[in-house]
Each structure stands twice: as C-alpha cells, then as structure tokens.
Amino acid sequence: MAGLQIRPNPEFGVANLRELHVLGTPLLVTDYSGLSVQCLEWARRSRCVALDFANTQIVTMRRHEPDFRELTSAYDHFPPDGMPLIWCLNRAGADLRDRVYGPTFMRQFLSTAPGEFTHYLLGGSEECGRRLQQIFKEINSALRFIGSFHGKCAVNGLLEGAAEQEVISELNRLRPDFIWIGFGTPKQQAWVKRHKSLLRSGVILTVGFAFDVNAGMKPDAPGWMQRLGLTWIFRLWSEPRRLGPRYLRYNFLFLWYLLKEGLR
C-alpha cells in the first residue's frame, strides 16, 4: 500500500523490533505483551526513551502540521493506538490482531509490573492521581509509585510556577523507571519536546486519556465499539463540544491523505 514503508529497527539489540510508516509516522509493529517486554528492557538502559501512543489524530497532525511534526520529533517510538492504523498496517503485512490502546496498555502493564521498577505520574488532577495509585496498588501490591505532579501544564509544555524546575530536579533525583504523562495532546508532546533531553533515564509514556479512564473519572467505549474502530464515536457522544471539531477535522484529513497517498 502506498505510503507504508517497512523499516527494521534493531535499537538496543532487539533485532525483531520493526516499524511501518503510515502517512509519514513510523508505527511500531507490536502488541500489548510485546511492548510490555520491550518497555522493561528499555527501563534497564541508562538513557531516556519516549513513546507516544499514536491514534489517527496524532498521525494526521504529524502529516498535516509541520509544527506538530517538529513537536513530536523527540519521541523514539509510536505504538499504534487506533484501529484504523492497525487496518493500514495489516494491509502492509503487519498481521496485528489489535491496537495497543493507551488506557488498556497502562492498565495491563501496571497490573503486572515487577516490583523492582518504579513509576512517576505526571498530569491529571490530585484526585485522579490518588485514585490511580489506590486502584493499581490494590491490583498489584508490588507496584511502586515514587512521585507525582498534578498541576497545570501550558500548551508550550511549561509547568506552572516553581514546578517547572522542581519536577525535573525530582525526576533526575528519583530516576523513576517509568514516567506516565496524562496532560493530553498537544501539551504532553510539548512537555516531552522541552524536557526529554534534561532527563538522564526512564521510559516516558504519553497516554493522555488513560489517566481519567483508569481512575474511573471518565467512561470508555465498550469493547465491541473499540474492536470496530468506533471509540471516537463514543468519545464524541461523551464530550461533543470539546471533541466534535477535532474529530471532524482530523478524521476527514486522515481519509484524504490516505486516498491521496494511495493514488500516488
């Protein structure tokens, strides 16, 4: 299929790590278990690795908006978060059964993460952070949260007040293995772009909506809608004013670019 390119990625000695390009975004060909194993491997390395769980909106914004593409240039990998992306990848021979949905990955990973690894929450409200820690510690008693920040993040990625310096200092002092970020797009991407180079280690996972879903503060689409690629309809129904313009714009552009590249 035009617009898709296979690129093996032997980074960190993992020979079978590969990516396929959809509208210019290199998407990891992986599943939940495969990415979990890879994340544990990355966490053992002495460098910072950033992952953005990319849905069709992220892929389209990277294709359509040069500024956003530059904003996301600090990321090392993009797991495929949307079912339409899986359909595109499978057309190129990926043979994937499911997407790697941010909320589900966060839930599965934290439910089974070994106690030797540590976690830091960045984003969401104080109540959201409290619920996340309580819920996951009840599921996995070995889980170790060693810090969090639940204040505001500006569109340019700056944290409010003294937190801008304090959070980076704390992250480099505590050196968590996993930094979970839930500021939402594009704030979380701007934070990573601005701060990744300042971190000595850790796996950054920008999962946005996953914070509220796993904390039980917002509903998620039922399984059958997710399997059919209709999560966006459920979310549009849940938050029409906020998400309506966004979905109409980027869903149209995603289809337009697929058609355009396919014809090319």
Secondary structure per residue as TSV (DSSP state, phi and psi in degrees):
chain	resnum	aa	ss	phi	psi
A	1	M	-	360.0	131.9
A	2	A	T	-60.5	143.2
A	3	G	T	92.2	-4.2
A	4	L	-	-114.7	133.9
A	5	Q	-	-136.0	135.3
A	6	I	E	-84.6	131.0
A	7	R	E	-137.3	102.5
A	8	P	E	-58.3	145.6
A	9	N	-	-134.0	93.8
A	10	P	-	-84.7	25.0
A	11	E	G	-57.5	141.5
A	12	F	G	60.9	22.5
A	13	G	G	80.6	9.9
A	14	V	-	-97.2	99.4
A	15	A	T	-69.5	-26.4
A	16	N	T	-93.3	7.6
A	17	L	-	-77.4	117.7
A	18	R	E	-137.7	163.1
A	19	E	E	-133.0	151.2
A	20	L	E	-123.9	139.4
A	21	H	E	-90.3	128.6
A	22	V	E	-120.7	114.9
A	23	L	T	51.7	36.2
A	24	G	T	91.9	-7.0
A	25	T	E	-98.3	125.4
A	26	P	E	-78.4	109.1
A	27	L	E	-98.6	134.5
A	28	L	E	-66.4	133.9
A	29	V	-	-89.4	94.0
A	30	T	-	-154.6	173.7
A	31	D	-	-132.2	-174.9
A	32	Y	H	-59.8	-49.7
A	33	S	H	-68.0	-40.2
A	34	G	H	-63.7	-42.9
A	35	L	H	-69.4	-35.0
A	36	S	H	-60.7	-47.1
A	37	V	H	-61.8	-42.5
A	38	Q	H	-64.9	-39.6
A	39	C	H	-63.3	-40.1
A	40	L	H	-63.5	-37.0
A	41	E	H	-67.3	-44.8
A	42	W	H	-60.6	-38.6
A	43	A	H	-63.3	-23.1
A	44	R	T	-83.1	-7.4
A	45	R	S	-89.5	154.3
A	46	S	S	-93.8	53.6
A	47	R	S	-155.9	164.0
A	48	C	E	-92.1	132.2
A	49	V	E	-123.0	134.2
A	50	A	E	-118.7	133.3
A	51	L	E	-122.4	133.9
A	52	D	E	-116.0	119.3
A	53	F	-	-75.1	102.1
A	54	A	B	-92.2	121.3
A	55	N	-	-99.8	-172.5
A	56	T	H	-63.1	-32.4
A	57	Q	H	-63.0	-47.2
A	58	I	H	-60.9	-47.0
A	59	V	H	-61.5	-42.0
A	60	T	H	-68.9	-40.8
A	61	M	H	-63.0	-38.6
A	62	R	H	-66.0	-31.4
A	63	R	H	-79.9	-36.1
A	64	H	H	-95.7	-27.0
A	65	E	-	-121.7	104.0
A	66	P	H	-55.9	-35.9
A	67	D	H	-64.4	-39.3
A	68	F	H	-72.7	-35.4
A	69	R	H	-60.7	-42.1
A	70	E	H	-66.5	-37.8
A	71	L	H	-61.1	-33.3
A	72	T	T	-96.2	11.3
A	73	S	T	-71.6	-15.0
A	74	A	T	-79.4	-12.2
A	75	Y	-	-75.8	144.8
A	76	D	S	-89.8	-33.8
A	77	H	B	-148.6	154.4
A	78	F	B	-127.2	96.2
A	79	P	-	-65.5	143.1
A	80	P	B	-78.1	111.0
A	81	D	-	-93.5	-16.1
A	82	G	S	-115.5	143.5
A	83	M	H	-62.9	-38.7
A	84	P	H	-57.2	-32.1
A	85	L	H	-69.1	-37.1
A	86	I	H	-63.7	-40.9
A	87	W	H	-61.7	-40.8
A	88	C	H	-65.5	-43.5
A	89	L	H	-63.5	-39.6
A	90	N	H	-68.6	-29.0
A	91	R	H	-62.2	-26.1
A	92	A	T	-95.5	7.6
A	93	G	T	95.0	17.4
A	94	A	-	-69.8	-32.2
A	95	D	-	58.1	47.6
A	96	L	-	-96.3	140.4
A	97	R	S	-90.4	-23.2
A	98	D	S	-153.4	160.7
A	99	R	-	-77.1	174.0
A	100	V	-	-110.8	83.9
A	101	Y	-	-74.9	126.4
A	102	G	H	-49.3	-53.1
A	103	P	H	-59.2	-41.6
A	104	T	H	-69.1	-41.7
A	105	F	H	-62.1	-45.3
A	106	M	H	-59.1	-43.8
A	107	R	H	-65.1	-47.0
A	108	Q	H	-67.6	-41.1
A	109	F	H	-67.4	-48.0
A	110	L	H	-69.4	-24.9
A	111	S	H	-72.1	-20.1
A	112	T	H	-126.5	1.9
A	113	A	-	-62.1	132.2
A	114	P	-	-62.3	149.1
A	115	G	T	-67.9	-12.4
A	116	E	T	-72.2	-16.7
A	117	F	S	-98.8	151.9
A	118	T	E	-118.4	158.3
A	119	H	E	-136.0	147.7
A	120	Y	E	-133.2	133.3
A	121	L	E	-103.4	128.9
A	122	L	E	-129.8	106.1
A	123	G	E	121.7	176.6
A	124	G	S	73.7	175.5
A	125	S	-	-85.5	168.4
A	126	E	H	-58.3	-43.0
A	127	E	H	-63.7	-40.5
A	128	C	H	-61.6	-46.4
A	129	G	H	-63.2	-41.2
A	130	R	H	-62.3	-44.2
A	131	R	H	-64.9	-42.6
A	132	L	H	-58.5	-47.1
A	133	Q	H	-65.0	-42.3
A	134	Q	H	-64.7	-47.1
A	135	I	H	-62.2	-47.8
A	136	F	H	-75.5	-29.4
A	137	K	H	-70.5	-29.4
A	138	E	H	-69.7	-33.4
A	139	I	H	-77.9	-41.5
A	140	N	-	-131.2	95.4
A	141	S	T	-65.9	-18.3
A	142	A	T	-82.5	-10.0
A	143	L	-	-63.3	138.5
A	144	R	E	-124.0	103.5
A	145	F	E	-92.1	125.0
A	146	I	E	-114.6	3.7
A	147	G	E	176.0	165.9
A	148	S	E	-164.2	159.0
A	149	F	E	-140.1	127.4
A	150	H	-	-126.2	26.7
A	151	G	S	-87.3	-166.1
A	152	K	-	-87.5	147.3
A	153	C	B	-122.8	129.2
A	154	A	-	-77.8	166.6
A	155	V	T	-60.5	-26.8
A	156	N	T	-85.6	3.5
A	157	G	S	91.2	-0.1
A	158	L	-	-83.6	138.5
A	159	L	B	-86.5	159.8
A	160	E	S	-74.4	138.0
A	161	G	T	57.2	-139.9
A	162	A	T	-67.6	-16.2
A	163	A	H	-61.1	-26.1
A	164	E	H	-56.5	-43.5
A	165	Q	H	-87.5	-36.1
A	166	E	H	-65.0	-39.9
A	167	V	H	-66.3	-44.5
A	168	I	H	-62.7	-42.2
A	169	S	H	-61.9	-41.5
A	170	E	H	-66.7	-41.4
A	171	L	H	-63.6	-39.7
A	172	N	H	-75.1	-24.9
A	173	R	H	-79.0	-45.0
A	174	L	H	-80.7	-30.1
A	175	R	-	49.7	59.6
A	176	P	-	-63.9	148.9
A	177	D	S	-73.6	-33.7
A	178	F	E	-131.4	128.8
A	179	I	E	-114.5	108.4
A	180	W	E	-93.9	125.3
A	181	I	E	-118.6	128.6
A	182	G	E	-130.6	47.1
A	183	F	S	-82.2	-19.8
A	184	G	-	88.7	160.6
A	185	T	T	-84.6	134.0
A	186	P	T	-100.1	8.7
A	187	K	H	-61.4	-43.2
A	188	Q	H	-68.5	-34.8
A	189	Q	H	-67.3	-37.7
A	190	A	H	-66.8	-37.0
A	191	W	H	-63.8	-44.4
A	192	V	H	-63.6	-44.4
A	193	K	H	-59.0	-40.1
A	194	R	H	-78.0	-32.5
A	195	H	H	-116.2	-14.8
A	196	K	G	-56.1	-42.7
A	197	S	G	-65.8	-14.8
A	198	L	G	-89.2	-10.0
A	199	L	-	-95.4	138.8
A	200	R	S	-83.5	-27.1
A	201	S	S	-163.2	179.2
A	202	G	E	108.0	152.0
A	203	V	E	-101.2	116.3
A	204	I	E	-90.5	128.5
A	205	L	E	-126.1	109.0
A	206	T	E	-90.3	109.9
A	207	V	-	-119.4	-4.2
A	208	G	T	49.3	-108.4
A	209	F	T	-55.8	-20.5
A	210	A	H	-61.5	-31.0
A	211	F	H	-60.9	-54.6
A	212	D	H	-66.0	-38.3
A	213	V	H	-64.7	-50.2
A	214	N	H	-73.2	-20.3
A	215	A	T	-85.9	-4.7
A	216	G	T	75.7	22.2
A	217	M	S	-96.2	-18.0
A	218	K	S	-139.5	145.9
A	219	P	-	-79.1	155.6
A	220	D	-	-116.7	161.3
A	221	A	-	-64.2	145.3
A	222	P	-	-63.0	159.9
A	223	G	H	-55.9	-40.6
A	224	W	H	-65.6	-34.8
A	225	M	H	-69.7	-38.5
A	226	Q	H	-63.2	-42.7
A	227	R	H	-64.5	-29.7
A	228	L	T	-90.3	4.5
A	229	G	T	74.4	28.2
A	230	L	-	-109.4	17.1
A	231	T	H	-56.2	-37.4
A	232	W	H	-63.4	-33.4
A	233	I	H	-66.5	-42.1
A	234	F	H	-63.6	-44.1
A	235	R	H	-68.3	-35.2
A	236	L	H	-63.9	-41.1
A	237	W	H	-64.6	-35.5
A	238	S	H	-74.5	-37.8
A	239	E	S	-136.7	68.3
A	240	P	H	-63.6	-41.3
A	241	R	H	-65.9	-43.4
A	242	R	H	-75.7	-40.6
A	243	L	H	-98.6	-19.1
A	244	G	H	-53.6	-58.9
A	245	P	H	-59.1	-38.0
A	246	R	H	-64.3	-48.0
A	247	Y	H	-68.3	-40.8
A	248	L	H	-61.3	-42.6
A	249	R	H	-66.9	-55.0
A	250	Y	H	-80.3	-27.7
A	251	N	H	-65.0	-42.0
A	252	F	H	-63.7	-45.9
A	253	L	H	-65.1	-36.7
A	254	F	H	-60.9	-47.7
A	255	L	H	-64.9	-39.7
A	256	W	H	-61.6	-46.8
A	257	Y	H	-68.5	-36.0
A	258	L	H	-61.8	-43.9
A	259	L	H	-64.5	-44.5
A	260	K	H	-62.0	-46.1
A	261	E	H	-71.1	-33.7
A	262	G	H	-64.7	-41.7
A	263	L	H	-67.2	-35.5
A	264	R	-	-65.2	360.0
